[in-house]
Amino acid sequence: MTMRFITLLFLFFSANVFACFAPIQGEKYDALVEITKIGKNHYSYEFPSEVNGYKNDGTVILALSQKERGSIMADSPHQEIFPKEVNGKMKGEFTIPANEENGFLIVSWPPKEECCMCAILGFSKLVNRE
């Protein structure tokens, strides 16, 4: 009986119980991801390297040919792009490829620890290929 209680207690307080099921997101975080057109189908972007103590790991997803902004499936067309940190901001450029209709950025600020906290996600505006 005692062993069952200890096992049940261990499962209840396991880190998996506190795992994240949905990232922290919303307009507040979307507004942090700025895109500026610099040429035909060529854009620059920037966003803060840190938000609420969460730091971007230097990777951004460029989601391509999507009907709307938001999370994408693993097999959806996308590219990883790698911004550079400049004075507390992450900055970079991207081009919408010729065979794609549009694109938007998915920026993640993951928690410092792997367990128990959700990442923050920000989505840029949708930009269409000309």
Secondary structure as UniProt FT lines:
FT   HELIX           2..12
FT   HELIX           15..18
FT   STRAND          24..25
FT   HELIX           27..30
FT   TURN            31..32
FT   STRAND          34..39
FT   TURN            40..41
FT   STRAND          42..48
FT   STRAND          50..51
FT   TURN            52..53
FT   STRAND          54..55
FT   STRAND          60..64
FT   TURN            74..75
FT   STRAND          78..81
FT   STRAND          84..86
FT   TURN            87..88
FT   STRAND          89..95
FT   TURN            98..99
FT   STRAND          102..109
FT   STRAND          120..123
FT   STRAND          127..128
//
